[in-house]
Structure formats: structure tokens, C-alpha cells
Amino acid sequence: MKIKLSNKLWLACAVVGLLLLGLLLLAERHEVKAQQQIELSFKHDQNQLVGTLLLPAGQGPFPVVLLVHGDGPQTRGGDRYTQIINAYLSAGIACFTWDKPGTGDSSGDWLQQSMQHRAQETHVAMQMLAQRSDIQAQRIGLLGFSQAGWVLPQVATMNPAPAFLITVGAALEWRAQGEFFTWQRLIRAGLSAPEIDKAIQWQRAAPQPSISLSFAEYSQQFQKYLAAFPAPNGANTAPLSAKRYHFIALNIEANSSQQLAALQIPLLAIWGQDDLNVDAKANAQTFAALLNVKNNSKHQAVVVPQADHTMLNSSVFSMQLSSEWTWWMTVRYFIAADGAFAPAFLPLIVDWAKKHSA
């Protein structure tokens, strides 16, 4: 009896040991594989921005890709960047990512930024890196996500300009993107097309954030509108915070058409075919026309199959916001690591950076 108990105990220990080893191996796939990580800071306006430069193995100087965040209070340490960073590092390309103002170790408030302000901040980061002996100053590229699609084309107009641009899930017009997001949200909530159209028409007619309208004035006008025209099913009546109102007022007219039409720097614009945040098909077509991709091989507009807004495999991770993830999605992402992305994505962005930083 003692021998049988001992055997069962050893078996249980072996199973636990194997499980722990498996977890350690999986966790290792989510670690950044940089030869060196260097914390850097730079100043833009009154903000002190803090980020990390990640260098690949080998002797520098290296080309570098700056990762430019989308919307929200994002820091340099986002786990989904790890797989992108490692893909670049394995190709001998350094990466730099920083905490947005008011997040992580950076001072300021990202909600006080216009897209022009964000572009200027990105350009300052580029100039800071260009002064370093371990970075090739003429081979600095930008990879921007979602909202950064309004930032990167503006950086391209500055001197010195980046060597190349990559946008992921970019929209051309702020207002149109907001309506598409709402349409998809209401479809997922089970509303019919006529109900959704009615809700969007109601929101179009409502008072809109504007730099010429104070938050107090907006709030008063919105309440009057709501009283006069009761909200239809699905319409968003949630009040904006004063800071979010100011942020939207600064950026509601964002439209990158002019910069894209005049763009001279190589741009790879990517969308996920199953994007629930941005109209991938419509934006890809418009970008392609503005960039004249048929007659200009310098640019590409690509819709990636089986990919969501963040380029993750849409058959598993298709959500509008990461806060909507289930625990099972989180587990599957942990297990899959770089395999969580649509298969075409990582090779596409690495090859573009190699081609235009050679």
C-alpha cells in the first residue's frame, strides 16, 4: 500500500513538474529577445516621455522601427508588441516604444494631444534616436496602429522624414470611422439595419464636440437635444468626460487625404479583412487611390485575410476592444504567442522594413 501511494505521489509530482515546465516554455515565448534594453527619455513641449530602445544581437549601428500607439492610455510594455518586436529583432532591426503622455513613466496627458501634436512628438523621438551611435540615422521607420494612421502621414511631411511607414488598421476620416465602429457594435448587439441607421442618423444630428464649443456649452446643448428628440434604440447617450470631450474636439476633423496624396515616403498600409473597428475594404480602396498604388510601386495597400483590427487571427480573437476578451481568449493567446497573429502579418511588416532600410 505504501509503495502504491509512493508511486502515485511520484506520478503526481512528475505531472506537476511537466506542467510547470510547459508554462515556463510558453512564458518564455512572451519575453522580449533583445540583446540590450536601454531606457531613454526625451522632451516634447512640457512633457517628459520615457521609452525603451531594444537592440538586436550583433554589431550596430542598426535600423530602427518606432512603434506608435493607437488610442487610449497605452504604455511601451504592451504584451502584443512583444511578438512584433521579436520579429524585428530576429531580422536585425531595433525597436523603440514609449509611454504615452500621462501613462507609465511619462508626464503629461495624452487626452490633451491633437494628431499634429502626436506627430511632432514622434518626430522628436526620431531625432533623439538619430543622434545615437548604435542607430542608423537614415534608416528610421515608423509602425503605427489604428489612430496612429492620422499621425504617421503628418510625420512624413517633417524634416528629416522617416525612411518608411507602416500603418495597421488606419482610417481616413475620424467621423466615418466612428460611425463604422458604432454600426458594428450595434450589429453585434442584435439590432436590425433600419434600427442602426436610425441610431446613427440621431447621433449625426446631435451636438458634436468642437474647439469652438466649451464642454459646459456642449453638455447643455446635448441635454436639450436629448429632451427634444428622445434617443432611439442603440444610440449612444453616455456622457463624455471633460477630458475626452476636449480630445475629440481637437481631432474630430482628422483626415489624412491631403498628406497621403502627396506622400513620397514608402508606405505599407495594412488592414485586417475582419476588422470590426475600421472599414477595411473602403479604407484600403481609398488609400490605394490616393497613393496611386497601381502606378507607384513605392506604396502598398493590403487587406490581410483572417485578421482583426490588431492583426490577430479573427477566427479566435475577433473583438472591438481588448476589454471584451474572454478568459479563454487570453489563454489561447498565451499558448499561441506569435501564432496568434494572422499568418501573413509578421512576415509582411518585417519584409517591408528590411526592404526600405537596406
PyMOL commands that set and color helices and strands:
alter all, ss='L'
color gray80, all
select helices_A, chain A and resi 2-28+79-90+110-112+115-130+146-150+152-155+174-188+193-205+215-228+242-251+257-261+280-291+314-317+322-324+327-340+345-356
alter helices_A, ss='H'
color red, helices_A
select strands_A, chain A and resi 36-44+47-55+62-68+94-98+135-145+164-168+267-272+300-304
alter strands_A, ss='S'
color yellow, strands_A
deselect
rebuild
show_as cartoon
